[in-house]
Amino acid sequence: MEKRLGMAIIIVAMVLVLASMALAVDRAGAVSGASVTKGISSRLTAAVAQSDDAQAGNVTQLNLSTSKSTAKWAGYFGQVSATLALGIGSDQLFSFGSAANDQIVSVLASTDTGFNFGNLVAATAANVDTIYGFAAADIDSGTLTLDDSTPTIAGVSTVPAANLRAHTGAGTLSTSIYQSGVLADTAGPGAEGDLAFGVSTNSDERDFANATVVDYELIVPISGGDTGVEETYYFFLDLQ
């Protein structure tokens, strides 16, 4: 009986040690700051005012429509890559080569260059509206934009996200390839620096314009609105 009890104690002790080792894994260690190479940057072409020749005595049915860029969001799209190396500073003792695309699982952006990725949780769309000063009823608010809560991003499930338009490698338009969502480094975030915006990568698809091959599409909010004030975002890659 004592022998069995002793074995049970040893097994329990081993389980506790293994569990503590698992908890000691630093989730933030998988996320690396990303250098950026900037390509084209443009905006939606606003609708041009058109005319009608009015005649006295006539009543004319005239249906009107317009298009205008959002004042609350900016978008990014492009390709990702990563290399693994051993060295000091920028000097490499040895390069292990390029990581496979499927090892780069997420693109993340935050206004905080020191964002704590070791404590990622799902934020809420309402957090975006409160922190960035958006009216929840606006058509481009966080509440009405991040209205899909199904995706898993950077290992966090049920992240509020927007389904962005992209084309599959075969050129078919889809809204399920890139789901751009919002995460936080703390429950109940209260500042912009507490939020990160991310999307799971999907390699070798085609962008929303069906013009280039991309690995991600992402949107981020702008607190200054369409006033010319720029918002600085820092970019990170989640490597697995």
C-alpha positions as CSV (number, residue, x, y, z in Angstrom):
1,M,0.0,0.0,0.0
2,E,2.8,2.4,0.9
3,K,4.6,1.5,-2.3
4,R,1.5,2.4,-4.4
5,L,1.0,5.7,-2.4
6,G,4.6,6.6,-3.1
7,M,4.2,6.0,-6.8
8,A,1.0,8.0,-6.8
9,I,2.9,10.9,-5.1
10,I,5.7,10.7,-7.7
11,I,3.2,10.7,-10.6
12,V,1.3,13.7,-9.2
13,A,4.6,15.5,-8.7
14,M,5.7,14.9,-12.3
15,V,2.3,16.2,-13.6
16,L,2.7,19.3,-11.5
17,V,6.2,19.9,-12.9
18,L,5.1,19.4,-16.5
19,A,2.1,21.7,-15.9
20,S,4.4,24.4,-14.5
21,M,6.7,24.0,-17.5
22,A,3.7,24.5,-19.9
23,L,2.6,27.6,-18.0
24,A,6.2,29.0,-18.2
25,V,6.0,29.1,-22.1
26,D,6.2,32.8,-23.0
27,R,3.4,33.4,-25.6
28,A,5.0,36.8,-26.3
29,G,8.1,35.1,-27.5
30,A,6.3,34.0,-30.7
31,V,5.6,37.5,-31.7
32,S,8.3,39.5,-33.4
33,G,8.5,43.2,-34.5
34,A,8.2,43.5,-38.2
35,S,10.1,45.8,-40.6
36,V,8.0,47.4,-43.3
37,T,8.5,48.1,-47.0
38,K,5.9,50.6,-48.1
39,G,4.3,50.3,-51.5
40,I,1.3,52.2,-53.0
41,S,-0.9,54.2,-50.7
42,S,-4.1,55.7,-52.1
43,R,-7.8,56.1,-51.3
44,L,-11.3,55.5,-52.7
45,T,-12.2,57.8,-55.5
46,A,-15.1,59.9,-54.3
47,A,-18.2,60.2,-56.5
48,V,-18.2,63.1,-58.9
49,A,-21.1,65.5,-58.9
50,Q,-23.2,64.8,-62.0
51,S,-25.9,67.1,-63.6
52,D,-29.3,67.1,-65.1
53,D,-30.8,69.7,-67.5
54,A,-33.9,70.9,-65.7
55,Q,-36.8,72.2,-67.7
56,A,-39.5,74.4,-66.4
57,G,-42.8,72.5,-65.9
58,N,-41.0,69.1,-65.8
59,V,-41.1,66.7,-62.8
60,T,-38.2,64.2,-63.0
61,Q,-37.5,61.1,-61.1
62,L,-33.8,61.3,-60.1
63,N,-32.2,58.5,-57.9
64,L,-29.0,59.6,-56.3
65,S,-26.1,57.7,-54.8
66,T,-22.6,58.5,-53.6
67,S,-19.4,56.9,-52.3
68,K,-17.0,58.4,-49.8
69,S,-13.9,57.2,-47.9
70,T,-14.4,56.3,-44.3
71,A,-13.0,58.8,-41.8
72,K,-12.5,56.1,-39.1
73,W,-10.4,53.3,-40.6
74,A,-7.2,52.7,-42.6
75,G,-6.3,49.5,-44.5
76,Y,-3.2,47.5,-45.2
77,F,-2.5,44.5,-47.4
78,G,0.6,42.8,-48.6
79,Q,3.0,39.8,-48.2
80,V,4.9,38.5,-45.2
81,S,8.3,36.8,-44.8
82,A,10.6,35.8,-41.9
83,T,14.1,34.6,-41.5
84,L,15.6,32.9,-38.5
85,A,19.2,33.6,-37.5
86,L,21.7,33.5,-34.6
87,G,23.9,36.5,-33.9
88,I,24.5,39.8,-32.1
89,G,22.6,43.0,-33.1
90,S,22.4,43.0,-36.9
91,D,25.5,40.7,-37.3
92,Q,24.5,37.1,-38.0
93,L,26.7,34.2,-36.8
94,F,24.4,31.8,-38.7
95,S,21.2,32.1,-40.7
96,F,18.8,29.2,-40.6
97,G,17.0,30.5,-43.7
98,S,13.5,31.7,-44.4
99,A,10.6,30.4,-42.4
100,A,7.8,28.6,-44.3
101,N,4.8,30.8,-44.9
102,D,2.6,28.6,-42.8
103,Q,4.9,29.4,-39.8
104,I,3.8,33.1,-40.0
105,V,0.3,32.8,-38.7
106,S,-0.8,36.4,-37.9
107,V,-0.1,40.0,-38.7
108,L,-0.7,42.3,-35.8
109,A,-0.6,46.1,-35.3
110,S,-0.7,48.4,-32.3
111,T,0.0,52.0,-31.4
112,D,2.1,50.6,-28.5
113,T,5.6,49.5,-29.7
114,G,5.9,47.5,-26.5
115,F,2.5,45.8,-26.6
116,N,2.3,42.8,-24.3
117,F,1.5,39.9,-26.5
118,G,1.9,37.4,-23.6
119,N,-1.5,38.3,-22.3
120,L,-3.7,38.4,-25.4
121,V,-7.5,38.4,-25.0
122,A,-10.4,39.2,-27.3
123,A,-11.4,42.9,-27.0
124,T,-14.9,44.1,-28.0
125,A,-16.1,46.2,-30.8
126,A,-17.5,48.6,-28.1
127,N,-14.0,49.0,-26.8
128,V,-12.9,50.4,-30.1
129,D,-15.8,52.9,-30.2
130,T,-15.1,54.0,-26.6
131,I,-11.4,54.4,-26.9
132,Y,-11.3,55.9,-30.4
133,G,-14.3,58.2,-29.8
134,F,-16.6,56.7,-32.5
135,A,-20.4,56.9,-32.3
136,A,-21.7,53.3,-32.1
137,A,-24.6,54.1,-34.4
138,D,-22.3,55.3,-37.3
139,I,-22.2,53.0,-40.2
140,D,-18.4,52.7,-39.9
141,S,-18.3,52.4,-36.1
142,G,-16.4,49.6,-34.4
143,T,-19.8,48.1,-33.4
144,L,-21.1,47.9,-36.9
145,T,-17.8,47.1,-38.6
146,L,-16.4,44.4,-36.3
147,D,-19.6,42.4,-36.4
148,D,-18.3,38.8,-36.9
149,S,-17.2,37.1,-33.7
150,T,-16.2,33.7,-35.1
151,P,-12.5,33.9,-36.1
152,T,-9.5,32.8,-34.1
153,I,-6.6,35.2,-34.4
154,A,-3.1,34.7,-32.8
155,G,-4.5,31.8,-30.8
156,V,-7.4,33.8,-29.3
157,S,-10.9,32.6,-30.2
158,T,-14.1,34.5,-30.9
159,V,-12.4,37.8,-31.8
160,P,-14.7,40.6,-33.1
161,A,-13.7,41.0,-36.7
162,A,-14.6,42.5,-40.1
163,N,-14.8,40.2,-43.1
164,L,-12.6,41.9,-45.7
165,R,-13.0,41.5,-49.4
166,A,-10.3,39.5,-51.2
167,H,-10.0,37.2,-54.2
168,T,-9.0,33.6,-53.9
169,G,-6.0,32.4,-55.9
170,A,-8.5,31.5,-58.6
171,G,-9.8,35.0,-58.7
172,T,-13.1,34.5,-57.0
173,L,-14.3,37.3,-54.8
174,S,-14.7,36.2,-51.1
175,T,-15.4,37.8,-47.7
176,S,-14.1,34.9,-45.7
177,I,-10.3,34.8,-46.5
178,Y,-9.2,37.7,-44.2
179,Q,-11.1,38.5,-41.0
180,S,-9.5,41.5,-39.4
181,G,-10.2,41.7,-35.6
182,V,-9.3,43.5,-32.4
183,L,-7.5,42.0,-29.4
184,A,-6.3,43.5,-26.0
185,D,-3.5,42.9,-23.6
186,T,-5.8,43.3,-20.6
187,A,-9.5,42.7,-19.8
188,G,-11.4,46.0,-20.0
189,P,-8.9,48.0,-22.1
190,G,-9.0,51.7,-21.5
191,A,-6.4,53.2,-24.0
192,E,-5.3,52.8,-27.6
193,G,-2.1,51.2,-26.5
194,D,-4.1,48.4,-24.8
195,L,-5.5,47.3,-28.2
196,A,-3.9,45.3,-31.1
197,F,-5.5,44.7,-34.5
198,G,-4.7,41.5,-36.2
199,V,-5.6,39.0,-38.9
200,S,-4.6,35.4,-39.6
201,T,-2.4,35.1,-42.7
202,N,-3.5,33.2,-45.7
203,S,-0.7,32.8,-48.3
204,D,-0.8,33.5,-52.0
205,E,-4.4,34.9,-52.3
206,R,-5.2,37.9,-54.4
207,D,-6.1,41.3,-52.9
208,F,-9.5,43.1,-52.9
209,A,-8.7,44.6,-56.4
210,N,-7.6,41.2,-57.8
211,A,-4.4,43.0,-58.7
212,T,-1.6,41.5,-56.6
213,V,-0.8,38.3,-54.6
214,V,-1.1,38.9,-50.9
215,D,-0.8,37.0,-47.6
216,Y,-2.9,39.4,-45.4
217,E,-5.4,42.2,-45.4
218,L,-5.9,44.3,-42.2
219,I,-7.8,47.4,-41.1
220,V,-7.0,49.7,-38.1
221,P,-8.9,52.6,-36.6
222,I,-7.8,56.3,-36.8
223,S,-8.7,58.4,-33.8
224,G,-8.2,61.8,-35.5
225,G,-10.7,61.0,-38.3
226,D,-10.3,62.4,-41.8
227,T,-8.5,65.5,-40.6
228,G,-5.0,64.8,-42.0
229,V,-3.8,63.7,-38.5
230,E,-1.8,60.6,-38.8
231,E,-1.9,57.6,-36.4
232,T,1.3,55.7,-35.9
233,Y,1.0,51.9,-35.8
234,Y,3.7,49.4,-35.1
235,F,3.6,46.0,-36.9
236,F,4.4,42.5,-35.6
237,L,4.4,39.0,-37.0
238,D,3.3,36.0,-35.0
239,L,5.7,33.1,-35.7
240,Q,4.8,29.5,-34.8
